[in-house]
């Protein structure tokens, strides 16, 4: 009789693809769970904010301007966005932000320099920054070499122009100026009067100040106190004419 061969049974092969998918899903779920736990933990939150370089701004103003606070998400803080937000403040010229894990944020600001001071009606002295911002003078005191602005209206556009002009002039060229008052005319709407610590009176215009200040210092260093005009033409007249000059003038 012919023999009948039974077919061999195939061995079940493990479903590798299915097991890999299950493993990948489990890993993703595990990673998501860890992420949830991490971002809910105190480690992922801002625990400390340090601010350096503030002189005219309060730390409360800078914190409010930065848009961040203790307890906020550390990894949600964008350094460039915070720096840009701080530079919107009229007192801040430059800002840098550093993040140090875990939870520490360091803010360093460079403020606009004070170019002058003014006394308000209540007798409170305030600093005027080169940006035009007017801020209270804090415990750091004032720079004695800066002039005081008198009789200026806050709405006067020439006030901001004056601050910008003073900021562009080296400090050694303006250190003798003690007071600046507005003195507009039809010909020179931005005309001003300056009074110096060396007892000179100066008439000039804001638009001419940067170009004329070198002449001002030249006269102050070589002449007796007097009236200096620095408009279309420069002139100097001493307050007290010396005796010899008076006799020469009479002859």
C-alpha positions as CSV (number, residue, x, y, z in Angstrom):
1,X,0.0,0.0,0.0
2,X,1.2,3.4,-0.8
3,X,2.3,5.4,2.3
4,X,0.6,8.8,2.9
5,X,2.8,11.6,4.2
6,X,1.1,14.1,6.5
7,X,2.0,17.7,5.9
8,X,4.3,19.3,8.4
9,X,2.7,21.8,10.7
10,X,4.2,25.3,10.4
11,X,5.6,26.7,13.6
12,X,4.0,29.9,14.8
13,X,6.4,32.8,14.3
14,X,6.3,35.6,16.8
15,X,4.6,38.7,15.5
16,X,7.6,41.0,15.7
17,X,6.0,44.0,14.1
18,X,3.1,44.0,16.5
19,X,5.4,43.6,19.5
20,X,7.5,46.6,18.4
21,X,4.4,48.8,18.0
22,X,3.2,47.9,21.5
23,X,6.7,48.6,22.9
24,X,6.8,52.0,21.1
25,X,3.4,52.9,22.4
26,X,4.3,51.9,26.0
27,X,7.5,54.0,25.8
28,X,5.6,57.0,24.5
29,X,3.0,56.7,27.3
30,X,5.8,56.3,29.8
31,X,7.6,59.4,28.4
32,X,4.3,61.4,28.5
33,X,3.7,60.4,32.1
34,X,7.2,61.4,33.1
35,X,6.7,64.8,31.3
36,X,3.4,65.4,33.1
37,X,5.0,64.6,36.4
38,X,8.1,66.7,35.7
39,X,6.1,69.8,34.5
40,X,3.9,69.6,37.6
41,X,6.8,69.3,39.9
42,X,8.5,72.4,41.5
43,X,11.7,71.6,39.6
44,X,10.2,72.9,36.3
45,X,9.0,76.2,37.9
46,X,10.8,79.5,38.3
47,X,12.0,79.6,41.9
48,X,14.2,82.7,41.9
49,X,14.5,85.9,39.8
50,X,17.6,88.1,40.3
51,X,17.8,91.6,38.8
52,X,21.0,93.6,38.5
53,X,21.8,97.1,37.1
54,X,18.6,98.8,38.2
55,X,19.2,102.3,39.4
56,X,16.3,104.4,38.1
57,X,13.7,101.6,37.7
58,X,12.3,99.7,40.6
59,X,12.5,95.9,40.7
60,X,8.7,95.7,40.7
61,X,8.6,97.7,37.4
62,X,11.2,95.5,35.8
63,X,9.5,92.3,37.0
64,X,6.2,93.6,35.6
65,X,7.8,94.6,32.3
66,X,9.6,91.2,31.9
67,X,6.3,89.3,32.1
68,X,7.7,86.5,34.2
69,X,7.2,85.7,37.9
70,X,8.2,83.2,40.5
71,X,6.2,80.0,40.1
72,X,5.9,80.4,36.3
73,X,7.1,77.7,33.9
74,X,10.9,77.8,33.7
75,X,11.0,76.3,30.2
76,X,8.3,78.6,28.9
77,X,10.6,81.6,29.4
78,X,12.0,82.9,26.1
79,X,15.2,85.0,26.7
80,X,14.8,87.1,23.6
81,X,11.1,87.8,24.3
82,X,11.9,88.9,27.9
83,X,14.8,91.1,26.7
84,X,12.6,92.7,24.1
85,X,9.8,93.3,26.6
86,X,12.2,95.0,29.1
87,X,13.6,97.3,26.4
88,X,10.1,98.7,25.9
89,X,10.5,100.4,29.2
90,X,11.8,104.0,28.7
91,X,14.4,103.5,31.4
92,X,16.1,100.4,29.9
93,X,18.6,100.7,27.1
94,X,19.8,97.1,27.1
95,X,18.7,93.9,28.8
96,X,20.2,90.4,29.0
97,X,18.5,87.3,30.5
98,X,20.2,84.1,31.7
99,X,18.4,80.9,32.7
100,X,20.1,78.6,35.2
101,X,18.5,75.2,35.8
102,X,16.8,74.5,38.1
103,X,14.5,77.5,38.3
104,X,16.8,80.5,38.4
105,X,16.5,83.5,36.1
106,X,19.1,86.3,36.1
107,X,18.1,89.7,34.5
108,X,20.8,92.3,33.9
109,X,19.7,95.7,32.7
110,X,21.7,98.7,31.4
111,X,19.6,101.9,31.9
112,X,19.7,105.1,30.0
113,X,22.1,107.6,31.6
114,X,20.9,110.7,33.5
115,X,21.6,113.8,31.4
116,X,19.9,116.4,33.7
117,X,17.7,116.9,36.7
118,X,14.6,118.9,37.4
119,X,12.6,120.1,40.4
120,X,8.9,119.7,40.3
121,X,6.3,122.0,41.9
122,X,6.4,119.9,45.1
123,X,10.1,120.4,45.4
124,X,11.0,116.8,44.5
125,X,14.1,116.4,42.5
126,X,13.9,114.0,39.5
127,X,16.4,112.7,37.0
128,X,15.9,113.1,33.3
129,X,17.3,110.2,31.3
130,X,18.7,110.4,27.7
131,X,15.5,108.6,26.6
132,X,13.4,111.5,27.9
133,X,12.1,109.5,30.8
134,X,11.7,111.4,34.1
135,X,12.3,109.2,37.2
136,X,12.6,109.9,40.9
137,X,16.1,110.2,42.3
138,X,16.6,107.3,44.7
139,X,19.1,106.7,47.5
140,X,22.0,106.6,45.0
141,X,21.9,110.4,44.9
142,X,22.6,112.7,42.0
143,X,25.5,113.4,39.7
144,X,26.6,117.0,40.6
145,X,28.0,117.6,37.2
146,X,24.6,117.4,35.5
147,X,22.5,120.5,34.8
148,X,19.1,121.2,36.3
149,X,16.3,122.0,33.9
150,X,14.0,124.8,35.1
151,X,10.6,126.1,33.8
152,X,10.2,123.2,31.2
153,X,6.8,121.8,30.4
154,X,6.5,118.1,30.2
155,X,4.6,118.5,26.9
156,X,7.4,120.7,25.3
157,X,8.9,118.6,22.5
158,X,12.1,120.7,22.8
159,X,12.7,119.1,26.2
160,X,13.1,115.7,24.7
161,X,15.4,117.2,22.0
162,X,17.5,118.8,24.6
163,X,17.9,115.5,26.5
164,X,19.0,113.8,23.3
165,X,21.5,116.6,22.6
166,X,23.0,116.4,26.1
167,X,23.3,112.7,25.8
168,X,25.4,113.0,22.6
169,X,27.9,115.5,24.2
170,X,30.8,114.2,26.2
171,X,30.3,114.7,30.0
172,X,33.5,116.9,30.3
173,X,32.0,119.4,27.9
174,X,28.8,119.9,29.9
175,X,30.0,119.5,33.5
176,X,30.2,123.3,34.1
177,X,26.5,123.8,33.0
178,X,24.4,124.2,36.2
179,X,21.0,125.2,34.8
180,X,19.1,125.3,31.5
181,X,15.9,127.3,30.9
182,X,13.8,127.7,27.8
183,X,14.0,131.0,26.0
184,X,12.3,130.7,22.6
185,X,12.0,133.4,20.0
186,X,10.4,133.6,16.6
187,X,13.8,133.1,14.9
188,X,14.9,130.4,17.3
189,X,11.9,128.4,18.7
190,X,14.4,126.1,20.5
191,X,16.5,128.9,22.0
192,X,17.7,128.2,25.5
193,X,19.7,130.0,28.3
194,X,22.5,128.2,30.1
195,X,24.0,129.2,33.4
196,X,27.4,127.8,34.3
197,X,29.0,127.1,37.7
198,X,31.8,129.5,36.6
199,X,29.2,132.3,36.5
200,X,28.7,132.6,32.7
201,X,25.4,133.2,31.0
202,X,25.0,131.5,27.6
203,X,22.4,132.0,24.9
204,X,22.1,129.3,22.3
205,X,19.7,126.9,20.6
206,X,19.2,123.2,21.2
207,X,19.8,122.5,17.5
208,X,23.2,124.3,17.7
209,X,24.3,123.1,21.2
210,X,26.3,120.0,20.0
211,X,28.3,122.0,17.5
212,X,28.8,125.1,19.7
213,X,29.7,123.5,23.0
214,X,33.4,123.4,22.2
215,X,33.5,127.2,21.7
216,X,31.6,127.5,25.1
217,X,34.3,125.6,26.9
218,X,37.1,127.5,25.1
219,X,35.7,130.9,26.4
220,X,35.0,129.5,29.9
221,X,38.6,128.3,30.2
222,X,40.3,131.5,29.0
223,X,37.9,134.5,29.9
224,X,36.3,136.2,32.8
225,X,32.6,135.5,33.5
226,X,30.3,137.2,30.9
227,X,27.6,136.7,28.4
228,X,28.2,134.2,25.6
229,X,26.0,134.1,22.5
230,X,26.2,131.0,20.3
231,X,23.6,131.4,17.6
232,X,24.3,132.2,13.9
233,X,27.5,133.9,15.1
234,X,29.4,133.5,18.3
235,X,30.2,136.4,20.7
236,X,31.4,137.0,24.2
237,X,31.0,140.1,26.4
238,X,32.4,140.2,29.9
239,X,30.1,141.3,32.7
240,X,32.7,143.6,34.3
241,X,34.8,145.7,31.9
242,X,38.3,146.0,33.3
243,X,39.5,149.6,34.1
244,X,42.1,149.7,31.4
245,X,39.5,148.7,28.8
246,X,37.1,151.4,30.1
247,X,39.8,154.1,29.7
248,X,40.7,152.8,26.2
249,X,37.0,152.9,25.3
250,X,36.6,156.6,26.5
251,X,39.7,157.7,24.5
